[in-house]
Amino acid sequence: LDVYEEEEGVFFVDHSEHVIDDDELNLLLTFPNVLVTAHQAFLTREALGEIARVTTENLLRAAGGRAPLEGTAL
């Protein structure tokens, strides 16, 4: 499980001063086969290389008046 539908407002927010009131998350945490970790999939050599490649390509395309690669944006 990478994400869940109701996660907005749960992650990337400092909850150290209060209890998280999220029924979906609380239920998930009761299962022994669920582990919640920080999302760091983008932080691999391959992913960062691809991000750099696509960004460079899209910048070159923009400079030449062309559209960005399909499925990407500037």
One Martini backbone bead per residue (centre of mass of N, CA, C, O) as a GRO file, in nm:
protein
   74
    1LEU     BB    1   0.093   0.038   0.027
    2ASP     BB    2   0.119   0.381  -0.054
    3VAL     BB    3  -0.179   0.486  -0.030
    4TYR     BB    4  -0.468   0.681   0.084
    5GLU     BB    5  -0.752   0.859   0.038
    6GLU     BB    6  -0.743   1.002   0.353
    7GLU     BB    7  -0.442   1.148   0.384
    8GLU     BB    8  -0.515   1.425   0.388
    9GLY     BB    9  -0.364   1.596   0.664
   10VAL     BB   10  -0.159   1.380   0.789
   11PHE     BB   11   0.071   1.444   0.611
   12PHE     BB   12   0.297   1.705   0.638
   13VAL     BB   13   0.215   1.735   0.949
   14ASP     BB   14   0.213   1.867   1.267
   15HIS     BB   15   0.106   1.631   1.542
   16SER     BB   16   0.247   1.674   1.835
   17GLU     BB   17  -0.017   1.829   1.985
   18HIS     BB   18  -0.200   1.585   1.866
   19VAL     BB   19  -0.445   1.374   1.777
   20ILE     BB   20  -0.517   1.150   1.535
   21ASP     BB   21  -0.838   1.168   1.355
   22ASP     BB   22  -0.828   0.857   1.180
   23ASP     BB   23  -0.993   0.582   1.096
   24GLU     BB   24  -0.828   0.460   0.865
   25LEU     BB   25  -0.551   0.465   1.001
   26ASN     BB   26  -0.626   0.315   1.260
   27LEU     BB   27  -0.701   0.054   1.117
   28LEU     BB   28  -0.436  -0.003   0.968
   29LEU     BB   29  -0.258  -0.011   1.241
   30THR     BB   30  -0.385  -0.299   1.339
   31PHE     BB   31  -0.213  -0.433   1.131
   32PRO     BB   32   0.069  -0.642   1.105
   33ASN     BB   33   0.107  -0.570   0.771
   34VAL     BB   34   0.150  -0.263   0.862
   35LEU     BB   35   0.362   0.010   0.743
   36VAL     BB   36   0.469   0.330   0.837
   37THR     BB   37   0.628   0.554   0.608
   38ALA     BB   38   0.820   0.738   0.440
   39HIS     BB   39   0.818   0.898   0.129
   40GLN     BB   40   1.114   0.785  -0.089
   41ALA     BB   41   1.107   0.693  -0.396
   42PHE     BB   42   1.251   0.948  -0.534
   43LEU     BB   43   1.535   0.868  -0.363
   44THR     BB   44   1.687   0.770  -0.629
   45ARG     BB   45   1.900   0.746  -0.877
   46GLU     BB   46   1.691   0.686  -1.098
   47ALA     BB   47   1.477   0.902  -1.031
   48LEU     BB   48   1.664   1.152  -1.040
   49GLY     BB   49   1.758   1.106  -1.331
   50GLU     BB   50   1.474   1.128  -1.459
   51ILE     BB   51   1.406   1.408  -1.361
   52ALA     BB   52   1.644   1.547  -1.503
   53ARG     BB   53   1.582   1.457  -1.792
   54VAL     BB   54   1.292   1.571  -1.819
   55THR     BB   55   1.353   1.862  -1.743
   56THR     BB   56   1.557   1.919  -1.966
   57GLU     BB   57   1.376   1.850  -2.204
   58ASN     BB   58   1.151   2.060  -2.137
   59LEU     BB   59   1.332   2.310  -2.154
   60LEU     BB   60   1.418   2.270  -2.449
   61ARG     BB   61   1.133   2.273  -2.563
   62ALA     BB   62   1.052   2.554  -2.463
   63ALA     BB   63   1.284   2.708  -2.610
   64GLY     BB   64   1.160   2.578  -2.897
   65GLY     BB   65   0.831   2.583  -2.878
   66ARG     BB   66   0.756   2.320  -2.733
   67ALA     BB   67   0.613   2.068  -2.598
   68PRO     BB   68   0.592   1.872  -2.357
   69LEU     BB   69   0.605   1.587  -2.249
   70GLU     BB   70   0.410   1.340  -2.217
   71GLY     BB   71   0.285   1.362  -1.886
   72THR     BB   72   0.402   1.651  -1.850
   73ALA     BB   73   0.549   1.944  -1.683
   74LEU     BB   74   0.664   2.277  -1.598
   0.00000   0.00000   0.00000
